[in-house]
């Protein structure tokens, strides 16, 4: 049974990609670049940093692309970046069953707490690790190891969930179980231990039986 869940934020806990794609397209237009949303989304799914690097190199853009992106994204209204279905309920159930939720994202603390507060979720997390903490970016496991060491967590009871392979690789390097959140089967190949396309499927993996569909034997 997994008791401790280390969540990714954007694209996993919160549905941020539609808004992020539009913002990225808007920022590119300021540099005189017109790009298809499909191409932008594909690169953002790797990471925002890689997307910025890709388009900067492709169009030989001056510095400042990623900074402009974050400036606009951080000031989006919360209703533009809602949590995924049942995200709050799943986190709440984990806590009620004696577990703990943690967050690790490359986003700023301001960006995450603004959304978490708006959707009444901030108190569901034992700690929020953001870019402000200064840890190495994923797939480096530095931040995950910080959480494990600080709270003296049993590796075998920790699982990390994310929507990208860098989330999975980060967890693998930390020696913990991994779960890929893959709505729409966007990723076709993964090294994750578990794959789900709805957060309502997560309790079955955690073996936390409750009202969510699919809770039961993880060997099914």
Secondary structure, DSSP 4 states (H G I P E B T S, - for coil): ---EEEE--BTTTB--HHHHHHHHHHHHHHTT----HHHHHHHHTT-HHHHHHHHHHHHTPPS-HHHHHHHHHTTS-GGGSPBPTTHHHHHHHHHHTT-EEEEE-SS-HHHHHHHHHHTT-GGGEEEEE-GGG-PPPTTS-HHHHHHHHHTT--GGGEEEEESSHHHHHHHHHHT-EEEEE-GGG-------SEEESSGGGHHHHHT--SSSTT-S-TT-
